[in-house]
């Protein structure tokens, strides 16, 4: 009796930059921080892991995926960062928000997960949001892919 042998080769696209599992869609929300609990504030506060501040966040979303044109992982001042390029309408909204709300604190959320809580120091006219912090290059690339994937689906 003759035995048959089969050789099955599975090519996995890891090295090529492709992925069998596409990046998870990421919904971006940028909101203002309230000083205390108010009616229009989420019931569950966020804790800033850097400052350990308890942050009560307004329900109103100021910047969302609808205001974003694209996301890109970059190296900024030798550290991984994420740039959100805004739509024309998003850029106008961001410019007005940063002009009127200097010294106000924002919260950046990705899929309701806390990313950072910067303070507005000046008006931003470029139509871009730079998100920098203690991130890895892998994180920022994953975020950019997930945001861009969510934008393509909208």
KAMO-V589419 format. One record per run of one state. SS is the DSSP state (~ for helix, > for strand, _ for the rest). FROM is the first residue (numbers start at 1). TO is the last residue. If there is no record, write none. Layout:
ss = <SS | SS>
from = <FROM | FROM>
to = <TO | TO>
This chain:
ss = <_ | > | _ | > | _ | > | _ | > | _ | > | ~ | > | _ | > | _ | ~ | _ | > | _ | > | _ | > | _ | > | _ | ~ | _>
from = <1 | 28 | 35 | 41 | 42 | 46 | 48 | 54 | 59 | 63 | 65 | 68 | 77 | 79 | 87 | 88 | 101 | 105 | 111 | 113 | 117 | 119 | 120 | 128 | 133 | 137 | 154>
to = <27 | 34 | 40 | 41 | 45 | 47 | 53 | 58 | 62 | 64 | 67 | 76 | 78 | 86 | 87 | 100 | 104 | 110 | 112 | 116 | 118 | 119 | 127 | 132 | 136 | 153 | 154>
